Amino acid sequence: MDSATTAALYASHVLKDGDSFLIANGYGDIAGPSEGLFHNDTRLLSLYRLSLGEARPALLGASVSRDNAFFVAHLTNRALSPLGEAGTPQGLVHIARTRLLLHERMYERIACTNYDSRPALLPLRFELAADFRDMFEVRGSVRKARGEMLASQADGYRRRFQYRGLDGVLRSSFIAYSHAPTAEDGNGLDIHLRIEPGGHTELYVEAGVASQDDAAPSRQRYRQAAAQARLRMRQRQRRGARISSNGPLFDEWMRRSRSDLALLTSELSSGPYPYAGIPWFSTPFGRDAVITALQTLWLDPGLARGVLRFLAEHQAQEESAFLDAAPGKIMHETRKGEMSSLRELPFGLYYGGVDTTPLFVLLAGAYARRTGDYGFIDGLWPALRAATAWIERVCDANPWGLLDYARREASGLANQGWKDSEDSVFHADGRFPPGPIALVEVQGYAYAAFRAMAELGRRREDAQADAWERRAERLRATVQEKYWMAEAGYYGIAVDGEGKRCEVLASNPGHLLYVGLPDPAHAQAVAERMMQPAFYTGWGLRTLAKGEPRYNPMSYHNGSVWPHDSALCAAGLARYGGRDVAARLLRSAFETAVHFDMRLPELYCGFARRPGAPPIPYPVACLPQAWAAGSPFMLLQACLGVEVDGEQRVVHVNRPKLPPGIDDVRVHGLVVGEERVDLVFKQFGDRVGVFSESRHASAVPVNLRN
C-alpha cells in the first residue's frame, strides 16, 4: 500500500446533522474501527465499502465543502477486464461520490463518467454491515453481554438491519439504492452499470434510521435534500457577527472555524446548542458548551442564550450518587445509547463535573452584561439561585471554604474538572492526592459566579447580593493563601482533602487570570512563567510544564496543547495588559491551524516547535471540536480588547492590538442592543484606530482607550 493510499485510509471526513453524524475515510468508505453512520450514540452502519469488482478504485482526492454540508471523493478505475469483453484501461472512468446528511439521513450520489472510446461495464460492489454498537463500545468498552442481532432483510433496492437491545428497544437502520442489485449475498450487493463512450450515469444511495419512508432514492430526492442542506448550513453560519481582514489565510481560518461551529451546533427546542465534538462527544456537554458560548459571546450572544436555557432545563432536582447529582447542579453530559439506557454507565444524564455549575452562573452574568437582556435572566433566576446554593453548600462543607469534588461511585469520573483523565491531578512527587480535591481554576469560576450573582442580585434587590460579594472576596483571599507558591511565583494545581497543596506547574492558573481573581503583581508573575519554554511550545501552551512529574507531551492532559486552554489563558493575560502576548498566542494558533487544514483539533502533542517541522497531532483527537473551533474568536477578542455593554449600548475597546501580519480587521454586523454595527480596526504606525459604521441613523458609540 503506497503512502497516498495509507493517508487516504486514515484521513477522517465528517458530516453531522442533529443527533446523527457520519465518519468515513478519503474514499468515502466506512471501514475503520471508529468510522460509521451514528445516531443517538448508536452505530447504524459499520461497513459501507465500494469496490470495482475485487479492486478498490484509485483515489484522486477528497474533501468536505467549506460550509461542511457536503463530502466529495473523486475516484477513478483501475484496469477493468470483465470476462468475455475487452477491458477498460485504468483511469478512463471518473467516479464522484457526493454525500450529505439531512434530517439524520445520508444521501449520496455516485456519478460515473466514461472517458473511453468504448463502452465501460462498471461492476460496483458494496460491502455492508450494521453492528449497532454503543458509542462507548466503539471507544473500547467491553460489555458482558449484548442484545440480539436479527437477520438483515433484502427488499429489492433496500436492505434493512435490526438489533434488539438488552433494554428491549428494537433499533433499525436501512440502506437503499436507486438501481436494483445485480446480485446479493450476506456480505453485500453488486450493481453493474454500463456506460456508453463519453456517457454519464448516476447511482443514488440513502441510509439511516429505518422509517415509513419507503420511496426509492432518486435524482429528485437527492437534489431536494442537497438544496435544503446547503440552505440550512448557510442559515446557521449567518448567526452572529463575521470577521474579515486583509489576510486571505487568516480569513479562511475564521470562516472554517465558523463553519465547524455551525456544523456542531444543533437546533434544540431550547435554542442552538454546540455539541462537544466528533466522534466521541457528539452530544450535549455542559462545560464544553458554556466555554464555547463564552468564546463567541461577543459575536453571537444567541448561542449563549440557547446554552443557558438548555442547561437550566436539565438542572438536577434530586440526589443521586450514581449520577453524581445534587439539587441545583448543572449537567456534565447526556447520552442516548443502550449502555446509558441500561445504566451500565452513568452518562445518560450525568452531573460529575465540579466546574459546570459555576461556569453556568458565570456565563449568565456575562450574557447579561453583553446583551442587557435582563428579562431572560429573570426567567433564569430560579435556576441561578439553585446553582449558587449548590456551590455554597459544597464550599461550606469544605474546611477551607473551597469548591471541591469526590466521585460518589466508582463508575463516575475520578477527576471532575476539565482535565478529567485519571492521572491529571497529582502532587509534586507524582502521588495522586486524597479527595475531596479542590482545583485552582474551579475556585476562580466560583469566585466569578459569586460576583455575577452579586451584580445580578443588586439589580433585583435580592437580599443575598452583599453576601455573595463577601463570599467572592473570602474565596479570593483563600486562593491566595492556599494555592500560591512563593518560591515558584505560581499557583498550585489543587488542594487535596488533607489541605495539602499539589505543587505542580500546570496551565490551570491561567483561568484565574481569565476571571480576574489575582492581584496585578501575582498575575504578572503567572504571565511571565506561562510564556517561558517550559509552558510555551511555539504552537500554544502546554497543559503541564515540561519537567514536572508525569509530564508527557503525547498525553491527554499532562503536557499536550489544548487550543481552548491556550485561548482562556490568552484572554486572562490580555485582561492584565498582555495584549502582545495574546497576539503571540493567536499567531501560534493560526500557524498551527495551517498545518491542520485550517482547523484546530481538540488537542495536539506538546513538543517544542522546531524550524520547518509541523505540530504533531494527537491521534484520537476530536476534529472538529466545539471549544477548539471557538478558540480563534476568543483569541481575537483578547487582541482587539472588545467588550460590549448591552445595557448602555456602547462598545468599549481597550488598547487594541492587531494580529501579527494583519493591519486591517473588520467585525461585520455586531449586535449592540437593537443596532447592528461594523467595527473597523486599522493599524497606524504603532497604534490601532477603531471606526464604527452603523447601519442605521443612530450611531453606537465606541469608547477607545489606547
N, C-alpha and C positions, 0 to 999 in steps of 0.2 A: 504493500500500500504506500503510495507516494505521499510526500508531506502535505500537498494541497488537499488530497482526499482525506487524510487524517484530520487536518484543520477543519474541513467542512463537516466531518462527522461529529466533532466535538464542539463546534460553534452552535450555540443555542439561539433560536429565534422565537420570540414570544408574542402572542396576541392575548387580549383579555377583553371580556365583556361581562359586567355584573359579577356573579359568583362563579363564572367559568373562565378558564384560561387554557391555552394550548402552548406546549413547548415542543419544538421539532428541531432537527438538525438542518444543515445547509441544503440538503437535498429535498427538504420538505417532509422527510420521513420521521415517523415516531418509532424509534427503535432502541433508544438508550434506556438505562435503568431509571432515570428521573424524568424522562420525557413522557408526554401523553396529553390527552384531552381530559381535563379535570372539571368537575362540577361539585360544589359543596364538599370540598375536601375528599372527593372520591374520583378515582381514575376510571373514566368511561371508555377510553380507547388506549390500550397499552402497546399495540403494534399496528402500524399502518405504513407499510413499506412498498414502494413502487420499484419494479424492475422491468427490463425489456427482455422477455424470455427468462434466461437464467443469469443475465448480467445486469449490474447496476448501470444506469445511464451515466455519462460523464457530466460533471458539474461545470458550468461556465461561470456562474455567480449567483449570489443570493443576498437578499436584504429585506428589511422591513421598511415600509414607506416612512417618510419624515413625520407624518401625522400619526404613525403607529396603527393605522387602520388596516393595512394590507401587508401580507408576506408574499414575496415573489422569488421563485427559484427558476433559473434558466439552465436547462439541461440539453444535452444532445445525445444521439445514439452512438453506441459502439457498433462495430460491424454486425449486421444482421444477416443471417443465412438460413431462412426457413427451408424446410425440406421441400424439394421439388421446384424451388424457384431460385432465380439469381438473387444474391444478397444485396442489401443496401449498404454501401460503404459507410465507414464511420464519419460522423459529422455532417450528415446531409439532412437530418431531421431535427428540427428545433422543438423542444418541449418546454412550455412555460406553465409552471404551477402557480396560480394566483389564489390566495386564500384570505378569508376574513372570518371574524366571529361577530354574530349579531343575534340578540335575544338568546344568547348562550347556545347557539348552534353554529357549527362550522360550515361554511360554504366554500367550495373550491372549484375553480375552472382549470382544466388541464387542456391547454391549447397546443395542438400539434401541427407543424407546418413542414411539408416535404419540399426540399430544395433540389432533389434529384430529378433527373430527366426520365426516370422510370417510376412506376407506382411503388409505394412502400407499404409493407404489411408490418404494423407495429403490434407485437404480442405483449400487451400490458399485463403484468402480473401484480396483484395486490395481496400481500400477506396481511392478515387481520387477526387481532385478538383484543379482548377486553378482560382485564383481571379484577376490576372493581376494588382495587386495594385502597385502603385508607391512606391519606397523605402521610400519616406517621409511619405506616408500613413502608411507603416509598422512601421515607427518610431513613429507614433502617430498623424500626421497632419490630420485634418478633412477637407474634401473638401465640397464645397457647392453642387457640382454635380459630377457625374461620367458618363462615357460613357455606352455603351450597351454591356452587356454580351450576347453572342449568344449561342444557344443550342450546347452542345457538340455532336460530331458525332462519332459513333462507326462503325468501318470498319474491321470486323474480329479481327485480332490481334492488331489493332491500334485504339486509341481513340484520337480525336482532340478537342482542346479547342480554342475558339476565343473571342476576345473582340475588339470592335470598340471604340477607344478613342474619347474624345472631340476634339482632334487635327486631327481627320479624319483618323488616322493611324489604320489599321487592324493588331492587334497583335495576333499571333497564336502560339500555342505550342502543343506538342503531347506526348503521352506515348505509347509504343508498346511492345509486348511480343512475345517470340518465340513459345509459345503454345496458341492455340485458347482458349478463355474463355469457361468455362463450363456453366456459367450464367452471365448475366449483368443486371444492373439496373442503375438508375440515380446517385447513390452514389458510384458506383464502379463495380468491377467484381470479379468472382470466377474462380479459376483454380484448378482442382483436380488432384493430382499426385499420382499414385500408384507405390510403391517402394517395390521390392521383398526383402526377407530376405537377409541381407548383401549387398543389392543393393544400387545404387547411381544414381541420376538423376539431371539434371541441367536445370534451367529456366533462360532465358536471357531477360533483360529489357533494353530499350533505351528511353530517354526522352530529350526534349529540344525544340529549336525553330523549328517550322514546316518548312519542306523543301521539295524539289522534290525527296529526297532520301527515297523511299518507301520500300526499302528492309527490310525484316523481321529480327529482332535480331537473332543472331546465335552464336554458339561457335566460328566459324572462325572470325566473325566480332569483337567479344569481345577480342579474343586473339590478333588480329592485333592492336586493339586500346590500349590494355594493354602494348604491347611491345613498341608502339610508345610513349605512355605517360611516361613510365619509361625512355626511351632514352632521351626524351625532358627535363625531370626534371634533369637527370644526366648531360646533357649538360649545363643547367643553373647553376648548382652547381659547374661546373668546372671553371667558370669565377673567375678571381682574385686569390690571394694567399690564402693558407689554414693555419690553426693553429693546432698545436698538442702540447701535453705536457706529463709529466709523471703522470698526474692526469686523470684517466678514466672519472670521472663525469664531470670534467671541460671540457674535450674534447667533451663529449656528449652535453654539453651546447653550445659549439661553433658550433658543427655540426647542432644542432637543430635550432640555430639562423640563420645559413647559409641556411638551408632548408626552413625556413619561409620566408627569403628574396627572395629565388628562387621562392617560391610559389606565392608571392605577385607581383613579377616583370613580367610585360607584355612586349612582344616584339612588339614595335610600329615601324612605318616606320622611326621614328627619332632615334630609338635605344631603349635599355632597359629602362623601367621606373617603379619604385616601386609604386604600388597603396597603398594608405594610410593604410587601414585596413579593416578587415571583422568582422561584417557585414555592418556597417553603412557607411564606407568610402572606398568601393572597387571601386575606380575611381581615376584619376589623381588629386592630390592636389599639389600646388606649394610649400608651406612651408615644408610640411612633406617630400616631395621628395628631396628638397635641403638639409635638415638636415640629412636624410638617406644617401645621397651621401657624405656629409661631414664626417659622421661616418665611412664610408667604403672606403674613398678616398685613404688611404694609402695602402689598399689591392686590390682595384678594381676601378681604375680611369675610366674604361669604363662605369660604371653606372653614374658617374657624367657627362660624355660627353653626354649620352643619355638624361639626365635630362635637361642639358643646352640647347640642341638643341630643345627639345620639347617646353620648356618654351619660347625660342626665337621665335619659330613659332607661338605661341599663345599670343604674346605680344599685349597689347591694342594699337589700332591705332587712336581711337577717344574717345570723351567724352560721358559718359552715366551715369546719376545719378542712374538709376535703377540697373545697373550692377556695380556701384562704379568704373567705368573705366575712365581712362585718358591716353592720349598718353604716351607710354613708360612703363606703369605699367605692372607688371607681375601677371599672374592669380593666384587666390586663389584656385579655384576648377572648375571642369567641370562635368556636369551631362547630361544623355541622356534620362531620363524618361519623361513621359507625362506631369507632372506638370511643369517641367522646359521648355518643348517644348511650353506649353501654357503661359509661363511667369507668372504662379501662384506664382512662386518663381524665384529669380534672378540667380539661381545656374547653369543654362545651361552653361554659361561661365562667371564666377563671379570673380571680381577683388578686393573684400573687405578684403584684407589683407595688412596692412601697412608695414609688415616686409618682405614679399616675394621678393619685388623688391631689397632692399639692400642685402638680402641673396643671390639672383641670382648673383649679381655682386661679392659679397664675394666669392661665390663658383667658379666663373670663375677665379678669381685671385689665389685661392688655387689650382685649376686644373692646371693652367699654371705652378705654382711652382713645383707641384708634377710630371708633365709629360714633361715639356719643349715643349709642343705641341702648339707652337705659331701660326702655320698655322691655326689650328682650331680657335684660339682666333681671328685671322684676319677676318675669316668669321663671327664671332660672334660680331665683333666690332660695327657695326651699332646698334645692339640691346643693347649692353652695354652702348653706348653713350646715346641712348634714355632712358634707365632705369635711368642712372645717372642724366640726365636732369630732369626727373620727381622728383627725390629726391631733386635736387636743387630748383625746383620750390616750392615744399611744404615747404622746410626749409626757403626759402626766404619769404614766406607768413606768417611764424610764427614769432611773435615779438622777440623771443629769438633765432631764427635760428634752432629750433628743428624740427625733423620729426614727425608729428602728424597725427591724423586721426579723422574724424567725419563722420558717415554714412550719406549719402545724401538722402536716402528714408527709411521709417520705415520697409520695407521688408528686408533690409540688416542687416548685423551683427552689433550689438551695440558696441561690443568690437572687435578690429581687430588685436590684437596681438595673440600670440599662446594661451594665456589664454582668449579664446573668449566667455566664458559664460557671461551672462548679469551682474552677481554680482562679477566679478573677479577684478575690479578696483574700489577703494574707498579711502576715507580719513580716518584718524586715529579715527574719531568719527563714522565711518560707513557710512557717507554720500557718495552718488555717485557724482563724480565730473562733473562739466560742461565741455563740449568739446570746442574746439578740445583737445584731450588727447595725450600727448607725453610720451610713455612708456620708462622706463630707458634702457631696453635691446635693444630696437629699435635704440636708439641713438648709442649704441655700434655697431650694424650691419651697420648703416650708416657710422660711423667712419671707420670701416673696408672696406666698399665699396669704400669710397673716397681714402683710402690708396692703395687699389688694383688698382683702376683706375690710380692713380699717377704712380705706379710701371709699369703697362702695358703701360701707355701713354708714359713714357720716352723711352721705347723700340721702340715705333713707332714714336718718336719725335713729339708727339702731343703737341701743344702749351698750352693745358689746364692742363698738368701734374702738374706743380707747383701750379696752382690754386686749384686743387683737394687736394694736400698735405696741403695747407693752410686751406682749409675748414675742413679737418680732425682735425687739431690741434685746430682750433676755437671750434669745436664741443667737443673735449676732455675737453677744459677749461670750456665750458658752462655746461657740465655734472657735473664737479666738483663743480661748483658754485651753480647750481640749484637743484641738487639731493642729495648732501652729507649732512647727518645729523650728526653733530659733536658729539652731546651727545650720540647718539646711536652707533656711529662708523660704520655707514652703509649707503647705498644709499636708497632713497625713491623709491617707485614703479613707480611713474609717476609725471608729472607736468600737471595741468589742464589748461583749456582755460583762466583762470584768472591769470595764472602764479604761482599758489599756489602748493606747493609740497604735494603729497599724502604720508604722513609719516607713511608708513606701511612696516613692515619687511616681505618681500617675497623673493622667490628664484631668481627672475629676475636678480638681480645684479651679480649672478654667471656667467651669459652670458657676462657681461662686462669683467670679467677675461678671458673668452674664447678668446675674440678678442684682449686682451692686452691693454685695454684703461686705467685702473687705474695705478697710480704710485705704486711702491712696498709697501710703507707704508699703503696706503689705501687698496690695495689688501690683505695685511696681516690682516688688521682689519676685512675685509669681510670674509676671510677664517676662522678666529677664531670664528666669530659669527655663521657662517653656520654650524660648527661642534658641536655647543652646543645642548643640548637636545631639545630645542625649535624647532630646524630645523631637526636635525638628529634623525631618529626614530630607528636606528639599521637595518632597511631594505632599507634605502635610505633617501633622503632629501625631506622634506615637501615643497609643493609649497607656503605655508604660515606658518609663525612661530606660534607655539602654544601660545595662549594668545592674539593674535591680534584680532581686531573686525572681525566678520564674519568667524572666524576660525571654521572649522568643518572637522574632519578627514575623514568623509564619503562624503564630497562634491566633485564636479568635479575638481575644481581648487583652492579651499580655504583650503588646509590642507592635501590633498591627496599626494601620491608619484607617479611621472611620471618618468619612467626609463630614457627617453631621456633627461629630465631636469637634473636629477642627473648626467648623463654622461657628459653633457655640462659643468656643474659646476665642475665636477671632472677634466675634461680637462683644465678648467680655473685655478683651484687650482694647478694642476701639472705644468702649464705654469710658475707659480710664485714660483716653488720649492717644491710644496706639493706632491711629489710622494708617500710618506707614506699615506697621506690622500686619494689619488686616489686609492691606493691599498686597503685601508679600504672600500672605496665605491664599488670597484669591488667585494670584498668578500661579501658585503651586497647584491649586486645584484645577485651574484651567489647563495647564500643561499636562496634568495627569489625564484629564478627560480626553485630550487629543489622542492619547495612546489607547483609549478605550472607546473609540468610535463616538467621541463627543458625549460620552456618558460617564458619570461617576458611579462605580459599583458600590454595593453595601459597605465593603471594606477591601483593602488590598494590603499586601505584606509591607512591613515596616523597615525594609532595607534602605540604607542610605543611598541617596541619589549619586549616580556615577556618570561622568561625561559620556554621552552617546548611548547610554543604557536606559531602557524604559522602566516604568514602575512594574513591580512583579504582582500579578493577580493572585488573589486568594481563590483556590479552585472551586469552592462551592458557594461563593458569594451570590446573593440575590442581585439580579440585574434585569429589569430596573427595580429600584427600591425607593420608597417614597421620601424618606428623610435624606437620602443621598441626592435625589433629584431636586429637593427643595434647598439644598445647601448653597448652590450658586446665588440664590436670591438673598439669603441671609448674609453671605459674604459681601455681596454688592451693597446691601444696605449698610453694612458695617463700614464700608469705604465711603459711601456717599453721606453718611450721617443724617439720613432722612427719618423724621418722626412726624406722624400726622396726628394732630389734635382734632378729633372728630367733633367734639362739643363746641370748641371755639372756631372751628372751620379755618384752621391755619396749618401750614406746613412749616416745620422747623428743620433747618439744615445746619448742622453743626460741624464746622471745619471739614468740609468735604475733601476727599482725595479720590482721584480717578484711578482706575486700574492701570498698571504699567503698560505702556504702549497704546493706550486709549486716551484720546483728548476730546472726545465728544460722546456723551451718553444722554439718551432721551428716554424718559418714562412716559409712555403714552396712555392716556385715559385713567389717570389716578383718581379714584373716587374720594372726594372730600365733602362730606355732608351730601347735599343734593347735586353738587357740581362734579364735573369731570375736568381735570386739568392735565396739561402736558408739562412736565418739568424738563428743562434743557440744562445740562451741565457742560461747561466748556472750560478748557484749560487756557489760562492767560499767564504765561510765564510760570512763576511758582505758585500761582493762586488759581482757584477754581471759581468761576462765576456760575450763578444759577438764575435761570429765567423761567417764569411761569406764563403759560399760554392757556388762558381759559377758553372753553368752548361756548360760553355764554357771556352775556354782558357783565354780570357780576364777577369780579376777579377774586381769586383765592389768594390771600397774602402769603408770601414766603418770607420767613424770618431767617436770614442768613447770618451765621456767626463764623467768621474766618479767623 
